[in-house]
Amino acid sequence: MFEFLSEMLGFAFMRRAFVATTVLSASVAPVGAFLVLRRLSLAGEAMAHAITPGIVIGFVTAGLSVMSLLIGGLIAGVGVAILTALLARKTILRSDASLASLYLIALAAGIFILSAAGSAVPLKSFLFGSILGIDDASMLLVGGVATVTLVSFAFLLRPLIVSTCDPVFFEARARWPWLVDQGFMLLLVLNLLAAFKTLGTLMAVGLMILPATAARYWAQTITGQLILSFVFATLSCWIGLTLSYIFADTPSGPAIVLVAGAIFLISVLTAPLGLGRRTRKPSH
């Protein structure tokens, strides 16, 4: 085992992959945990599609520049989040319907622009990630987003807990309650963008949600769920990367998400709050 690990970690690209995914796990874990707690799991998938036109425009105008794709995706994601909040407040549509409508429009616009530009092949590989080929700029992006996310959660954690557990009380006491929601959505968009050169946007949603849902079956406290989400995400990355190294034809991104899915299924079957939990008899 030691010889195998020494051989695998002897490659610089594998060491970089392990470091990048570990840092990414620390960043996406709290975001995913609160997506699950706030019943916004599908919002992560929706935002992954919503940032598509910004990514495409950044790619078409400036190529595979990390900064251009970051700026383009950030503008698109923040724009969709703001429009969703406005429609939910000013019209009869609820936020889930508004987000669904806007992300479908954004996704269609991104595909249309991509087809018109005729540059689908390189962008496709970029969207689905290439963790084994991560460069210095992408490493800095992942580290920077992780720093921003963890520092932001130091300030947002208590308001997020209150707004999640008692939204009516939070709305009544907070001066600008929408700032917490928009700040959280901004962190979601940033983490999706940070995952471009690692898991890709679509696979990053799996790394956000699956460890968080698995942790939900094991821990009853928010702190426990946050810690377990990070542990499960990190284990998924390490095992998935190892499998992709052993089986050369196995893509690393899907391998990581499949391992996270296996952890989720095991949690469903064996965790204290899963299918095997003991149901209490109703008191008379």
Secondary structure by P-SEA (a helix, b strand, c coil): caaaaaaaaccaaaaaaaaaaaaaaaaaaaaaaaaaaacccaaaaaaaaaaaaaaaaaaaaccccaaaaaaaaaaaaaaaaaaaaaaaacccccaaaaaaaaaaaaaaaaaaaaaaaccaaaaaaaaacccccccaaaaaaaaaaaaaaaaaaacaaaaaaaaaacaaaaaaccccaaaaaaaaaaaaaaaaaaacccccaaaaaaaacaaaaaaaaccccaaaaaaaaaaaaaaaaaaaaaaaaacccccaaaaaaaaaaaaaaaaaccccccccbbbbcccc
